[in-house]
Amino acid sequence: MACHPPAQLSWRFALIDERRRARVASPIKFALGNLMVIRMRLALLAFGLSAFAHAQTARLPDPTFLRSLKDDNVSALPRGLTPGERAIRLPRLQYSPSVAPAGTVFTPPEYAPNEGLILSWVNQQTALLTTMATAITTGDPDAKVFIAVTQARRAAAETALANAGAVMSRVKFIVGVTDSIWMRDYGPRFIVSNGKRAIVDHLYNRPRPNDDRFPQLWQAASGDARFELPLEHGGGNFHLFGNREAFMTSLVLTENPTLRAADVRDLYVSYQGQQLDIRDPFPSSFDSTQHIDMWMLPLSDSKVMISKYDPSLTVPYQVSEAAATDLASRGYEVFRTPGWQSGNVHYTYANAVLINRLALVCQFNGQTTRNQQALATFQSALPDKQIVPIDCSSIISLAGAMHCILMHVPDVLFRNNLEG
């Protein structure tokens, strides 16, 4: 599908009333904020023109080849806690004053221009990772795929990706150890601090030490400054728009019982420059993660996707309908795709991936009608993106899908040590 520059260029980074923030009170800091927005708009301009000039079609690997890839399912970790992990206590955070980013801070939304995505290769969901990496590197002329992998597994990863048809010049390996594929939950959150890209690092809400250390590995490889957010958290319980509005569920308060909602909101103003809205979660019996990315996805400054549930699913229905009504009242155009539970598994299409001119959308075995409805809805909402259907049947029972296993790396015109 062709890209149309006017729609690509319509995206902007809007500043809300900075006077509401003491930390952005001075004229100098306000000027720095405006300069940052100008630079980000230049990034969008370059992105829009590049996409228009280099439009290409994403390719998917041969299904027969994908079936030949083997996983290590014995050691596979779900997105939620295993029975053994439930007995392990995480280290208690000390909520003493910590150093937050200085000056004006901004967090780019996922639908902004991206340098690439980060994945973790741990011999779990190998076919899905291979499919995503191939689609992204063949379908986007600019995006890179950064892959965390041990030295022992690197050759196998390179072979699988090359044989699948991925563009290997846009695959960058970060050699190190991770415990699981759930990069969204433990990976670095990227910000722009005083015009430079940096990362925010929280305490991962799982007893998986190698995962929790990955932001430090990224810092060492990239040179991005790292700021430690004093919060136990899973990154999938967070979504944001370019106007600084951000959302998560009250799971964050359950995980940080010594903090009030106001304390958490203050942290997000200080570390990410955002106005946080804390909403009710789905019951853990319906969605074990209680993460907001399982039913909501910002699509642009003015559009959002929210899963739609049958009224018989009382709480998921009430929570999602309340969110849809609220966001519509704020001026967002709300799109709906099906959500449901079957066999204690929460199925959702909102756990999709936007990366520059591509939108990767989940598909599930035996759900032809719902699959087609979801693809049509995404195409209607994102007419200037190529909609790429990706089979997520094998991962959804682990309480997550594509959005859960990657982290966006924004392109803010400032290169780092990983730039090739």
SVG drawing of the C-alpha trace seen along z (x, -y; Angstrom):
<svg xmlns="http://www.w3.org/2000/svg" viewBox="-24 -33 53 62">
<polyline fill="none" stroke="black" stroke-width="0.4" points="0.0,0.0 1.3,-3.4 2.3,-5.9 0.8,-9.4 3.0,-12.2 0.2,-14.4 -1.1,-11.7 2.4,-10.8 3.2,-14.5 0.1,-15.1 1.6,-13.6 3.0,-16.1 4.4,-16.3 2.1,-18.7 3.1,-20.5 0.4,-20.8 0.4,-23.7 3.9,-23.6 3.0,-26.0 1.3,-23.2 4.8,-21.7 7.2,-23.4 10.1,-21.6 9.3,-23.3 8.7,-26.8 11.5,-28.9 11.5,-30.5 14.8,-28.8 13.3,-25.3 10.2,-26.2 12.4,-27.3 14.3,-24.0 11.0,-22.2 10.0,-24.0 13.4,-23.3 12.9,-19.6 9.5,-19.6 11.0,-21.3 13.7,-18.6 11.1,-15.8 9.0,-17.4 12.1,-17.4 12.5,-13.7 8.9,-13.2 9.5,-15.1 12.5,-13.0 10.5,-9.8 7.5,-10.8 9.5,-11.7 11.6,-8.5 8.5,-6.3 7.0,-7.9 10.1,-7.4 10.9,-3.9 7.5,-2.2 7.9,1.6 5.9,4.6 6.7,6.6 7.5,10.3 6.6,13.2 8.7,16.4 7.6,19.7 5.3,21.5 7.1,24.8 10.4,23.2 8.8,21.7 7.5,25.2 11.1,26.5 12.2,24.0 12.4,25.6 11.8,24.0 13.1,24.9 9.6,25.2 11.0,26.9 12.5,23.6 9.9,21.2 8.7,18.6 5.1,17.1 4.4,13.4 2.9,14.0 4.5,15.7 5.3,19.4 4.2,21.3 7.8,21.4 8.3,17.7 5.3,16.8 7.2,17.9 10.1,15.6 10.1,12.2 11.4,9.3 13.9,7.0 12.1,4.1 12.6,0.8 13.8,-2.1 11.7,-5.1 14.4,-7.7 14.8,-10.7 16.5,-9.6 18.0,-11.5 15.5,-12.1 16.3,-13.5 17.2,-17.1 15.3,-19.8 12.6,-19.1 11.6,-15.4 9.5,-13.9 8.5,-10.3 7.9,-9.6 4.8,-7.5 5.1,-4.2 3.4,-5.6 6.2,-8.2 9.2,-7.6 11.2,-4.7 14.8,-3.6 13.8,-0.1 12.6,2.5 14.3,4.7 13.6,8.4 15.0,11.2 16.1,14.5 15.9,17.2 14.8,20.2 11.2,19.4 8.6,18.4 11.4,18.6 9.0,18.8 7.1,15.7 10.3,13.7 11.6,14.8 8.3,13.8 8.3,10.4 11.9,9.6 11.5,10.6 8.3,8.6 9.9,5.5 13.3,5.6 11.7,6.3 8.7,3.9 10.3,0.9 13.4,-0.6 14.6,-2.3 13.8,-0.2 16.3,2.0 15.7,5.1 17.9,5.2 18.2,8.7 19.4,9.6 21.0,13.0 23.8,15.0 27.0,15.7 26.1,19.4 22.7,18.8 23.8,16.0 24.8,18.2 21.5,20.1 19.6,16.8 21.5,15.4 20.9,18.6 17.2,18.7 16.7,15.0 18.8,15.2 17.0,18.4 13.7,16.7 14.5,13.8 15.2,11.1 17.4,8.2 20.4,9.0 22.0,5.5 19.2,4.2 19.5,6.8 21.8,5.8 22.8,8.2 23.3,7.3 25.2,10.1 24.1,10.8 21.8,13.0 18.1,12.6 15.6,14.9 12.5,14.5 11.0,13.0 8.9,10.4 11.0,7.4 8.1,4.9 7.9,5.6 11.5,5.4 13.1,3.4 14.3,-0.2 11.7,-2.9 13.0,-5.6 12.7,-9.3 14.2,-12.5 15.9,-14.5 17.3,-17.9 17.3,-17.0 19.1,-13.6 17.8,-10.1 18.0,-8.4 16.3,-5.4 14.3,-4.9 14.8,-1.7 12.3,-0.3 12.4,2.8 10.9,5.6 8.0,7.2 9.3,10.7 12.1,12.5 14.1,12.7 17.5,11.0 18.9,11.3 15.8,9.6 15.9,6.9 19.5,6.1 18.9,5.8 18.5,2.0 22.1,1.8 23.2,4.0 21.5,1.6 23.1,-1.4 26.5,0.2 25.9,1.0 24.2,-2.2 25.7,-4.9 22.2,-6.1 22.0,-7.7 20.0,-5.6 17.7,-6.8 16.5,-4.4 12.7,-4.8 12.0,-3.8 9.0,-1.7 8.2,2.0 6.5,2.4 5.9,4.3 6.3,2.1 3.2,3.6 1.1,1.8 1.6,-1.5 0.5,-3.4 1.0,-7.0 0.1,-9.6 2.2,-12.4 0.2,-15.0 1.8,-13.7 -1.4,-11.8 -0.4,-8.3 -2.4,-5.4 -1.9,-2.3 -4.0,-0.2 -4.0,-0.2 -1.9,2.9 1.0,0.4 -0.5,-0.5 -0.8,3.2 2.8,3.7 4.0,0.6 1.8,0.6 3.8,-2.2 3.0,-4.6 -0.2,-6.6 -1.6,-7.3 -0.4,-10.9 3.2,-9.6 3.2,-7.4 1.8,-10.3 4.6,-12.6 7.2,-10.0 5.9,-10.0 6.0,-13.8 9.6,-13.8 11.0,-10.8 8.9,-10.8 7.2,-14.2 3.7,-12.7 0.3,-13.2 -0.6,-9.7 -4.2,-8.3 -4.5,-5.2 -7.5,-3.1 -9.2,0.1 -7.6,3.4 -9.3,6.5 -9.6,9.3 -6.5,11.5 -8.8,14.4 -9.5,13.0 -6.1,11.5 -3.3,12.7 -1.1,9.7 -3.7,6.9 -1.7,4.9 -3.3,2.2 -1.6,3.2 -3.8,6.3 -6.9,4.2 -5.8,0.7 -3.4,-0.6 -2.8,-4.3 -2.8,-4.6 -2.0,-8.3 -2.4,-11.7 -6.1,-11.4 -6.9,-7.7 -7.0,-4.7 -7.9,-1.0 -9.8,0.5 -10.9,4.2 -14.7,4.8 -16.1,7.4 -19.5,9.1 -21.5,7.5 -21.6,11.0 -17.9,10.5 -18.9,8.0 -15.7,6.3 -13.7,6.4 -16.8,5.0 -17.3,2.3 -13.6,1.3 -13.2,1.2 -16.5,-0.6 -15.6,-3.2 -12.2,-3.8 -13.8,-4.1 -16.3,-6.6 -13.8,-8.6 -11.3,-8.8 -14.0,-9.7 -15.0,-12.6 -11.4,-13.8 -11.6,-14.0 -10.0,-10.7 -11.5,-8.6 -12.1,-5.2 -11.8,-2.0 -12.9,1.4 -11.7,4.9 -13.0,8.1 -11.7,9.4 -12.8,12.6 -11.8,15.4 -11.7,19.1 -10.2,21.9 -8.9,19.4 -7.0,17.6 -7.6,13.8 -7.6,13.2 -7.0,9.7 -6.1,7.8 -5.1,4.7 -1.7,6.2 -0.5,5.2 2.7,3.5 3.0,0.2 6.5,-0.5 6.8,-3.4 4.7,-2.5 3.8,1.0 1.1,2.4 1.6,6.0 -1.8,7.4 -2.4,10.7 -4.3,13.6 -5.6,16.7 -6.3,20.2 -10.0,20.9 -11.1,17.3 -11.5,16.4 -14.4,14.0 -12.8,12.1 -9.4,12.1 -10.9,10.5 -12.8,8.0 -9.6,7.0 -7.7,6.5 -10.4,4.4 -10.6,2.2 -6.9,1.6 -6.9,0.8 -9.7,-1.7 -8.0,-3.3 -4.5,-3.3 -5.1,-3.8 -1.5,-4.8 0.1,-1.8 0.6,1.7 -1.4,4.0 0.6,7.3 -1.3,10.3 0.9,12.4 -0.1,15.7 0.0,15.4 -1.8,18.6 1.2,20.1 1.9,17.2 -1.5,15.9 -1.9,18.7 1.2,17.4 -0.8,14.2 0.7,12.0 1.3,11.4 3.5,9.3 3.4,6.0 4.6,7.8 7.8,9.2 9.4,6.0 10.4,2.5 10.3,-0.5 13.5,-2.5 12.5,-6.0 14.4,-7.9 15.0,-11.4 17.8,-12.4 20.5,-11.7 22.6,-8.6 24.3,-6.3 26.9,-3.7 24.6,-1.1 24.1,-3.2 25.8,-1.3"/>
</svg>
